[in-house]
Amino acid sequence: FISEKVSQYVSWGHSYVYSHLPGLFGRLYRYEERHPAKFIYEQCAKGAEALQEKLRSDSFDAVVCVHVFSCMMMTEVRRRFCNLIPNYFVATDYTCSPGVTELRADGYFIPHRMLFGEFVRGQVAADRMFATGIPIRSAFYKTIDRIEARRALGLRESGKLALLSCGSIGCGHLNRHALMLAAELPADCSLVVLCGKNEKLYAQLEPYQSERLTVVGFTSQIPLFMSAADVYLTKPGGLMTTEAIAKRLPMVFVDAVPGCETRNFEFLTSRGVGLGAKNWKQAISMTVGLLEKEAQSVQIKEAMRAFLTGVATEQICRYILKRG
């Protein structure tokens, strides 16, 4: 709605800084937490006129924003053009992100009831806030037998299985850490590394494939891989951790990219749905420990069961349809 070139630049810049300069990403995030997001709002507001034209030309009943930037643009549409189409914001991280204070929405769907106070401090009206959880694909709520999942994926059926991923762009120097984890695993265990869209990472790890190490590129079978695994070593992204919680897959978190995921890390570990590691060495040690300690895994699964109170997508849709 601003321009195609700006869109491409913002997407590229975010991905580059996120994966190659995580320290800078974290510092920028912390700066945004301490200062009003007026500059970002002004940039997003530039797309308000084009968005208003889109909304006027087609028949829409509601606008649902799953990112702060899009909701800033919709906020400006309502301010400038007095557009009364219901507008909703869905938070996809376990924190009140910088910029939420700039939003004006009819409803805010937040990840957990224990974040209620944080969003109130972020100037979100209490009567417009609903703790629904983070919406994920319905496939993650389906229970699939571990052996059946491994058979469907062509993985070794015996022994324990560790899953390793650092998001769709595969950040966090995953090549060397994957090989370190594979070397530390007990003899009867195997490892699956999900590289996402990171083709370079896949090329680096592919020569090391063996019966105990499986390297996977971009795939739509994440729910099946989670069903097949016993433990998941990952960064604490909002969506991927919610998916694993729905699958009751014990997690070890490594804070590979400071920022909103640091807040996720703090919140999720405080709720007992995963173990938090200070660095990769500790993360690998914790992953091996979880594979060997069944009681600890059971404890995490129990915390996960209490963490989710329903299917987020259904709750969000019911509320929007009820509002008419």
HUFEN-V126579 format. One record per residue. N is the residue number from 1. RES is the residue in one letter. OMEGA is omega in degrees with one decimal (999 if undefined). Layout:
n = <N | N>
res = <RES | RES>
omega = <OMEGA | OMEGA>
This chain:
n = <1 | 2 | 3 | 4 | 5 | 6 | 7 | 8 | 9 | 10 | 11 | 12 | 13 | 14 | 15 | 16 | 17 | 18 | 19 | 20 | 21 | 22 | 23 | 24 | 25 | 26 | 27 | 28 | 29 | 30 | 31 | 32 | 33 | 34 | 35 | 36 | 37 | 38 | 39 | 40 | 41 | 42 | 43 | 44 | 45 | 46 | 47 | 48 | 49 | 50 | 51 | 52 | 53 | 54 | 55 | 56 | 57 | 58 | 59 | 60 | 61 | 62 | 63 | 64 | 65 | 66 | 67 | 68 | 69 | 70 | 71 | 72 | 73 | 74 | 75 | 76 | 77 | 78 | 79 | 80 | 81 | 82 | 83 | 84 | 85 | 86 | 87 | 88 | 89 | 90 | 91 | 92 | 93 | 94 | 95 | 96 | 97 | 98 | 99 | 100 | 101 | 102 | 103 | 104 | 105 | 106 | 107 | 108 | 109 | 110 | 111 | 112 | 113 | 114 | 115 | 116 | 117 | 118 | 119 | 120 | 121 | 122 | 123 | 124 | 125 | 126 | 127 | 128 | 129 | 130 | 131 | 132 | 133 | 134 | 135 | 136 | 137 | 138 | 139 | 140 | 141 | 142 | 143 | 144 | 145 | 146 | 147 | 148 | 149 | 150 | 151 | 152 | 153 | 154 | 155 | 156 | 157 | 158 | 159 | 160 | 161 | 162 | 163 | 164 | 165 | 166 | 167 | 168 | 169 | 170 | 171 | 172 | 173 | 174 | 175 | 176 | 177 | 178 | 179 | 180 | 181 | 182 | 183 | 184 | 185 | 186 | 187 | 188 | 189 | 190 | 191 | 192 | 193 | 194 | 195 | 196 | 197 | 198 | 199 | 200 | 201 | 202 | 203 | 204 | 205 | 206 | 207 | 208 | 209 | 210 | 211 | 212 | 213 | 214 | 215 | 216 | 217 | 218 | 219 | 220 | 221 | 222 | 223 | 224 | 225 | 226 | 227 | 228 | 229 | 230 | 231 | 232 | 233 | 234 | 235 | 236 | 237 | 238 | 239 | 240 | 241 | 242 | 243 | 244 | 245 | 246 | 247 | 248 | 249 | 250 | 251 | 252 | 253 | 254 | 255 | 256 | 257 | 258 | 259 | 260 | 261 | 262 | 263 | 264 | 265 | 266 | 267 | 268 | 269 | 270 | 271 | 272 | 273 | 274 | 275 | 276 | 277 | 278 | 279 | 280 | 281 | 282 | 283 | 284 | 285 | 286 | 287 | 288 | 289 | 290 | 291 | 292 | 293 | 294 | 295 | 296 | 297 | 298 | 299 | 300 | 301 | 302 | 303 | 304 | 305 | 306 | 307 | 308 | 309 | 310 | 311 | 312 | 313 | 314 | 315 | 316 | 317 | 318 | 319 | 320 | 321 | 322 | 323 | 324>
res = <F | I | S | E | K | V | S | Q | Y | V | S | W | G | H | S | Y | V | Y | S | H | L | P | G | L | F | G | R | L | Y | R | Y | E | E | R | H | P | A | K | F | I | Y | E | Q | C | A | K | G | A | E | A | L | Q | E | K | L | R | S | D | S | F | D | A | V | V | C | V | H | V | F | S | C | M | M | M | T | E | V | R | R | R | F | C | N | L | I | P | N | Y | F | V | A | T | D | Y | T | C | S | P | G | V | T | E | L | R | A | D | G | Y | F | I | P | H | R | M | L | F | G | E | F | V | R | G | Q | V | A | A | D | R | M | F | A | T | G | I | P | I | R | S | A | F | Y | K | T | I | D | R | I | E | A | R | R | A | L | G | L | R | E | S | G | K | L | A | L | L | S | C | G | S | I | G | C | G | H | L | N | R | H | A | L | M | L | A | A | E | L | P | A | D | C | S | L | V | V | L | C | G | K | N | E | K | L | Y | A | Q | L | E | P | Y | Q | S | E | R | L | T | V | V | G | F | T | S | Q | I | P | L | F | M | S | A | A | D | V | Y | L | T | K | P | G | G | L | M | T | T | E | A | I | A | K | R | L | P | M | V | F | V | D | A | V | P | G | C | E | T | R | N | F | E | F | L | T | S | R | G | V | G | L | G | A | K | N | W | K | Q | A | I | S | M | T | V | G | L | L | E | K | E | A | Q | S | V | Q | I | K | E | A | M | R | A | F | L | T | G | V | A | T | E | Q | I | C | R | Y | I | L | K | R | G>
omega = <174.1 | 171.4 | -179.7 | -178.9 | 177.6 | 179.2 | 180.0 | -178.9 | 179.8 | 179.9 | 179.5 | -177.7 | 179.4 | -178.1 | -177.7 | -179.1 | -178.9 | -174.5 | -174.6 | -178.2 | -175.7 | 178.4 | 177.3 | 178.0 | -180.0 | -179.9 | 177.5 | 179.4 | 180.0 | 176.1 | 179.7 | 178.2 | -174.3 | -174.7 | 176.5 | -176.0 | -175.8 | -177.4 | 179.8 | 178.9 | -179.0 | 178.6 | 179.3 | -178.0 | -180.0 | -179.9 | -173.6 | -176.8 | 179.3 | 177.8 | 177.9 | 178.4 | 178.0 | -178.8 | -178.3 | -175.9 | 179.2 | -178.2 | 179.8 | 178.3 | -178.8 | 174.2 | 179.9 | -177.3 | 179.0 | 175.2 | -178.9 | -176.3 | -178.0 | 179.6 | 173.0 | 179.8 | 179.8 | 175.9 | 178.6 | 175.9 | -177.9 | -179.2 | -172.0 | -173.0 | -179.4 | 179.6 | -174.1 | 174.8 | 179.4 | -176.1 | -176.5 | 177.6 | 177.6 | 177.8 | -176.8 | 170.4 | -176.5 | 178.9 | 172.0 | -171.6 | 174.6 | -179.9 | 179.4 | 179.3 | -179.2 | -172.2 | 171.8 | -176.9 | 178.3 | 178.8 | 179.0 | 179.7 | -172.5 | -171.0 | -173.7 | -178.2 | -179.9 | 177.0 | -176.7 | -178.1 | 179.7 | 179.1 | 175.1 | 176.9 | 175.7 | 175.0 | 173.1 | -178.9 | -175.5 | -176.5 | 176.9 | -174.6 | -177.5 | -178.6 | -176.5 | -168.7 | -180.0 | -179.5 | 177.7 | 179.2 | -178.9 | -179.1 | -178.2 | 178.0 | -177.1 | 178.7 | 178.9 | 179.4 | -176.1 | -178.7 | 177.6 | 179.3 | 179.1 | 179.5 | -179.3 | -178.7 | -179.0 | -179.7 | 177.7 | -174.1 | -177.8 | 176.1 | 179.3 | -178.6 | 175.4 | 178.3 | -178.4 | 179.0 | 173.4 | 175.5 | -174.2 | 179.3 | 171.8 | -177.9 | 174.7 | 179.6 | -171.2 | -176.7 | -177.1 | 180.0 | 176.2 | -179.8 | 176.6 | 179.6 | 179.7 | -179.4 | -177.1 | -175.7 | 173.5 | -172.7 | -176.4 | -177.7 | 176.7 | -174.6 | 171.9 | 178.2 | 177.6 | -174.3 | -178.1 | -178.5 | -177.6 | -177.4 | 178.4 | 178.3 | 178.7 | -179.8 | 179.7 | -174.6 | -174.1 | 179.4 | -177.4 | -179.2 | 179.3 | 178.3 | -177.6 | -179.4 | 178.1 | -179.3 | -175.0 | 175.4 | -180.0 | -176.7 | 174.7 | -175.2 | -179.1 | 178.6 | -179.8 | 178.1 | 178.0 | 177.1 | -176.9 | -170.5 | 176.3 | 179.5 | -174.4 | 174.9 | -172.2 | 170.3 | -173.0 | 173.2 | -175.7 | -177.1 | -174.1 | 178.6 | 177.2 | 177.2 | -179.8 | 177.9 | 178.1 | 179.9 | -177.7 | -179.4 | -178.9 | -174.2 | 166.6 | -177.5 | 169.2 | -174.7 | -173.2 | -177.8 | -179.4 | -179.2 | 178.9 | -179.7 | 171.2 | 176.8 | 175.1 | 179.7 | -177.6 | -177.1 | -175.1 | 177.8 | 178.6 | 179.0 | 174.6 | -178.1 | 177.1 | 177.8 | -179.1 | -179.7 | 179.6 | -178.1 | -176.9 | 179.7 | 178.7 | 179.4 | 178.9 | 178.3 | 179.2 | 179.4 | 177.3 | 178.9 | 179.3 | 177.7 | -176.4 | -174.8 | -177.7 | -177.6 | -180.0 | 177.1 | 178.9 | 179.5 | 179.0 | 178.9 | 177.3 | 177.5 | 178.3 | -179.6 | 179.3 | -174.0 | -178.8 | -177.6 | -179.8 | 178.7 | -172.2 | -176.7 | -179.7 | -179.7 | 179.8 | -178.9 | 179.3 | -178.6 | -178.0 | -179.9 | 178.2 | 179.6 | 177.2 | 999>
